[in-house]
Amino acid sequence: MPKITDAAGAYARTFIRVKRLFEDVAAGQPAEFRGLKRAVLSLAEAARADEGRLLRLAAVRGYGDELPRHYTNVCVLSLCTGKRAGLSGRRLVHLGMAALLHDIGRSGMPDDLFIGNSEPDDQALELLNTHPVTGFDLLLRLRGLEDDAVPEMLVAYEHHMNPDGTGYPPRKAERQPDVFSRIVRIADNYDSSTSSGVYGKLALRPDKALELMRKRSAGYYDLELLGAFARMMGVYPVGSLLLLSDLTACVVCESGGEGEGYARPVVRPVAKVPVPVDEPEGGEEGSSAEYGEGVEDEFPVGGGPPEDLSERDASGRYVRNITGALDPSLCRMNVTAALLNFQL
């Protein structure tokens, strides 16, 4: 079993390998899959041994290299969901490889089609919508993949297909996407929704992204797999910024599960907000002035000691209570240090 620090190493190796592979494919150079598979093996081991740390790494934002980070995050979220769905061994590694390569059809396309401040126009969308077919063809022709790389090719082709027959490429409604494709669909949508600049859209709060996925779940997602994903993430997924009843702003560092932790996560306090916040649900009507003015950095970089919001006092009442979720961008707060320096 890997040590706690191995999760960060596995994430970093996977990020470096997938970045290099996409660059090589775009340049017409031979793709090196062996190193990528070794990285996925270590990431799958870390998902079994230290899921919490991997989810914190996948929640980090704002360090550049958005596309390779997105591919790595989709891999992490897919592996953790697949593990909870009962996948193991070789199947879990295939899922990880498929998740990393789901957008291989994008290689060679300009990055600003995916990352930028404006939504793509009709011409750009038409090009974007070709990437599943392009990705399937690429994986069919690339040397270095194993002979049994069918899951990787299927996911590249199917990850924008919905269970109700919508999505793309078009297909007959009765033909359902592979289970790997359905897992990657969920992970891909969540990470894209919570990342700024993807397809020119602003990032959603993690809890809001999950809420929207649940609302549209009937036709878009496999309900059983979405349920497993939602239980893993909790009501307030890792990376959420919460406001407590005493006006302490906290970053969620551990969440999910079957018990009280599902709705009452482990957090790190990062600031006091002495001015009452009118919109604790965070951001649709609030302004940066409402949230940012008066914020006091009373805690060290990375936040104060971890606090379990499921803790009760002698009378059985919760010690700390959640007022609501905040938008970190409106609060001018960076949650990254709290996530990276978290230790129980």
C-alpha positions in Angstrom: 0.0 0.0 0.0 1.4 3.4 -0.8 2.3 5.9 1.8 0.2 9.1 2.2 2.7 11.0 0.1 2.5 8.6 -2.7 -0.9 10.0 -3.8 0.7 13.3 -4.6 3.5 11.6 -6.5 1.1 9.5 -8.5 -0.9 12.5 -9.4 2.2 14.5 -10.5 3.6 11.6 -12.6 0.2 11.1 -14.3 -0.1 14.8 -15.0 3.4 14.9 -16.6 3.0 11.8 -18.6 -0.4 12.7 -20.1 0.8 16.3 -20.9 3.8 14.8 -22.8 1.7 12.2 -24.6 -0.8 14.8 -25.9 2.0 17.0 -27.0 3.7 14.1 -28.9 0.5 13.1 -30.6 -0.2 16.7 -31.7 3.3 16.9 -33.1 3.0 13.6 -34.9 5.6 11.9 -32.7 5.4 8.3 -31.3 3.2 8.1 -28.2 4.8 6.5 -25.1 2.1 4.5 -23.4 4.2 2.4 -21.1 5.1 5.2 -18.7 1.5 6.4 -18.8 0.2 3.0 -17.8 2.7 2.8 -14.9 1.5 6.2 -13.7 -2.2 5.0 -13.9 -1.2 1.9 -11.9 0.2 4.0 -9.1 -2.8 6.3 -9.3 -5.2 3.3 -9.0 -3.2 2.1 -5.9 -3.5 5.6 -4.4 -7.2 5.6 -5.1 -7.6 2.5 -3.0 -5.3 3.6 -0.2 -5.7 7.4 0.0 -8.8 8.5 -1.8 -9.2 11.7 0.2 -5.8 13.1 -0.8 -6.5 12.4 -4.4 -9.8 14.2 -4.3 -8.1 17.2 -2.7 -5.5 17.3 -5.5 -8.3 17.0 -8.1 -10.0 20.0 -6.4 -7.0 22.3 -6.8 -7.5 25.1 -9.3 -5.6 28.0 -10.9 -2.1 26.5 -11.6 -2.2 26.7 -15.4 -2.0 23.7 -17.8 -5.7 23.4 -17.6 -6.1 20.7 -20.2 -3.6 18.1 -18.8 -4.9 18.9 -15.3 -8.4 18.3 -16.5 -7.4 14.9 -18.0 -5.7 13.9 -14.7 -8.6 15.1 -12.6 -11.1 13.1 -14.8 -8.9 10.0 -14.3 -8.8 10.5 -10.5 -12.6 11.0 -10.2 -13.2 8.0 -12.6 -10.9 5.7 -10.6 -12.5 6.7 -7.3 -16.0 6.2 -8.7 -15.1 2.9 -10.4 -13.6 1.6 -7.1 -16.9 2.4 -5.3 -18.8 0.7 -8.1 -16.9 -2.5 -7.5 -14.2 -2.3 -10.2 -10.8 -3.6 -9.4 -7.5 -4.9 -10.8 -7.1 -4.8 -14.6 -10.5 -3.3 -15.2 -9.8 -0.3 -12.9 -6.5 0.3 -14.7 -8.3 0.2 -18.1 -10.8 2.7 -16.7 -8.0 5.0 -15.6 -6.3 4.8 -19.0 -9.6 5.4 -20.8 -10.3 8.5 -18.6 -6.9 10.0 -19.3 -7.3 9.5 -23.1 -11.0 10.4 -23.4 -10.2 13.6 -25.1 -7.3 12.4 -27.2 -9.2 13.6 -30.3 -8.6 17.2 -29.1 -4.8 16.8 -29.7 -3.8 19.1 -32.5 -6.8 21.4 -32.0 -6.1 24.9 -30.6 -6.3 25.1 -26.8 -8.3 28.3 -27.0 -11.2 26.2 -28.4 -11.5 24.7 -24.9 -9.9 27.2 -22.6 -10.8 30.9 -22.9 -13.0 33.8 -21.9 -15.7 33.3 -24.5 -17.9 30.5 -25.5 -17.0 28.8 -28.9 -19.0 30.0 -31.9 -20.9 27.6 -34.2 -17.8 26.9 -36.4 -15.7 26.1 -33.3 -18.5 23.9 -31.9 -18.7 21.9 -35.2 -14.9 21.2 -34.9 -15.1 20.4 -31.2 -17.9 17.9 -31.8 -15.6 15.9 -34.1 -13.2 15.0 -31.3 -14.9 11.7 -30.2 -14.6 10.2 -33.7 -11.1 11.6 -34.2 -10.1 10.2 -30.9 -11.4 6.7 -31.7 -9.5 6.8 -35.1 -6.3 8.0 -33.4 -6.3 5.3 -30.8 -7.0 2.7 -33.5 -3.9 3.8 -35.4 -1.5 4.7 -32.6 1.2 2.2 -31.8 2.0 1.3 -28.2 -1.5 0.6 -26.8 -2.2 -3.0 -25.8 -4.2 -5.2 -28.1 -7.1 -5.2 -25.6 -7.4 -1.4 -25.6 -11.1 -1.5 -26.6 -12.2 0.3 -23.5 -10.0 3.2 -24.2 -11.3 3.5 -27.8 -14.9 3.1 -26.7 -14.6 5.9 -24.0 -13.0 8.3 -26.5 -15.9 7.7 -28.8 -18.8 7.5 -26.3 -18.0 10.0 -23.5 -20.5 12.6 -24.8 -23.3 10.2 -25.3 -26.3 10.3 -22.9 -28.4 7.3 -21.8 -31.5 8.8 -23.4 -30.0 8.7 -26.8 -29.0 12.3 -27.0 -25.5 13.7 -27.2 -22.9 13.0 -29.9 -21.9 11.2 -32.0 -25.4 10.2 -32.9 -26.5 6.7 -32.3 -29.6 4.5 -31.9 -31.2 5.2 -28.6 -31.3 1.5 -27.6 -27.5 1.2 -27.8 -26.2 2.3 -24.4 -22.7 3.6 -23.8 -20.2 1.3 -22.1 -20.0 1.5 -18.3 -16.6 3.1 -18.5 -18.0 5.8 -20.8 -20.8 6.4 -18.3 -18.3 6.8 -15.4 -16.1 9.1 -17.4 -19.1 11.2 -18.6 -19.9 12.0 -14.9 -16.3 12.8 -14.0 -15.7 14.9 -17.1 -18.8 17.0 -16.6 -18.1 17.6 -12.9 -14.5 18.7 -13.4 -15.4 20.9 -16.4 -18.3 22.5 -14.5 -16.1 23.4 -11.6 -13.2 24.8 -13.7 -13.0 28.4 -14.9 -12.6 29.1 -18.6 -13.6 25.6 -19.9 -15.7 26.4 -23.0 -15.6 30.0 -21.9 -17.8 29.4 -18.8 -17.3 30.5 -15.2 -16.7 27.8 -12.7 -19.6 26.6 -10.6 -19.3 26.0 -6.9 -18.7 22.3 -6.3 -22.0 21.8 -4.5 -23.9 23.7 -7.2 -22.3 21.7 -10.0 -23.4 18.4 -8.2 -26.9 19.8 -7.6 -27.3 20.6 -11.3 -26.0 17.2 -12.3 -28.6 15.6 -10.1 -31.4 17.7 -11.5 -30.6 16.7 -15.1 -29.7 13.1 -14.2 -32.6 11.2 -15.7 -31.5 11.5 -19.3 -27.9 12.6 -19.0 -26.3 10.1 -16.6 -26.4 6.5 -15.3 -28.4 7.0 -12.1 -26.7 4.3 -10.1 -23.2 5.6 -11.0 -24.2 9.2 -10.3 -25.5 8.1 -6.9 -22.1 6.5 -6.2 -20.4 9.6 -7.3 -22.6 11.9 -5.2 -22.1 9.8 -2.1 -18.3 10.0 -2.6 -18.4 13.8 -3.0 -20.9 14.6 -0.2 -23.3 17.5 -0.1 -20.4 19.9 0.1 -17.6 18.3 -2.1 -13.9 18.8 -1.3 -12.8 22.3 -2.3 -16.1 23.9 -1.3 -15.9 27.1 0.7 -18.4 27.2 3.6 -19.7 29.9 5.9 -20.3 28.8 9.4 -22.8 30.3 11.8 -20.1 32.2 13.7 -19.0 33.8 10.3 -15.9 31.6 9.9 -15.1 30.8 6.3 -13.9 27.2 5.9 -12.6 25.0 3.1 -13.9 21.5 2.9 -11.0 19.0 3.0 -12.8 15.7 3.6 -16.4 14.9 2.6 -18.7 12.2 1.5 -19.5 8.8 2.9 -22.6 7.1 4.3 -22.7 8.7 7.8 -22.8 12.3 9.0 -19.8 13.2 7.0 -22.0 13.1 3.9 -23.5 16.5 4.9 -21.1 17.6 7.6 -17.6 17.5 6.3 -14.1 18.0 7.8 -13.0 21.6 7.1 -10.1 24.0 7.7 -11.0 27.6 8.8 -9.3 30.1 6.6 -10.8 33.5 7.5 -13.3 35.4 9.7 -16.0 37.3 7.9 -17.2 40.0 10.4 -19.7 41.5 8.0 -22.9 39.4 7.7 -23.3 37.8 4.3 -26.7 38.2 2.7 -26.3 35.5 0.1 -24.7 32.5 1.9 -25.8 30.2 -1.0 -23.2 32.1 -2.8 -22.7 34.1 -5.7 -25.7 34.4 -8.1 -26.7 37.8 -6.6 -23.8 38.7 -4.4 -20.9 40.9 -5.3 -17.2 40.7 -4.5 -17.7 43.8 -2.3 -20.3 42.0 -0.1 -18.0 39.0 0.4 -14.6 40.5 0.3 -14.7 43.7 2.4 -13.9 43.1 6.0 -12.5 39.6 5.5 -9.8 39.0 8.2 -7.0 36.6 7.7 -6.9 35.4 11.3 -5.5 31.9 10.4 -2.1 30.8 9.1 -1.5 30.1 5.5 -3.3 26.9 4.6 -5.9 27.5 7.4 -6.3 26.6 11.0 -6.5 23.1 12.5 -9.0 20.7 10.9 -12.5 20.7 12.4 -15.1 17.9 12.0 -18.5 19.5 11.6 -20.2 16.3 12.7 -18.8 16.8 16.2 -21.4 17.1 18.9 -21.2 18.6 22.4 -22.3 16.9 25.7 -25.9 17.7 25.1 -25.9 16.1 21.6 -26.0 19.4 19.7 -23.6 20.1 16.8 -20.6 22.2 17.9 -20.5 24.1 14.6 -23.3 24.8 12.1 -23.2 25.5 8.4 -24.9 28.7 7.1 -24.2 28.0 3.5 -21.7 27.7 0.6 -19.7 30.7 -0.7 -18.1 31.3 -4.1 -14.3 31.6 -3.5 -13.9 33.9 -6.5 -16.4 36.4 -5.0 -14.7 36.2 -1.6 -11.2 36.7 -3.1 -10.1 33.5 -1.2 -7.8 30.9 -2.6 -8.7 27.5 -1.2 -5.6 25.8 -2.6 -3.3 26.1 0.4 -5.9 24.6 2.7 -6.3 21.6 0.4 -2.6 21.0 -0.3 -1.5 21.3 3.4 -4.3 19.3 4.9 -3.4 16.6 7.4 -5.8 14.9 9.8 
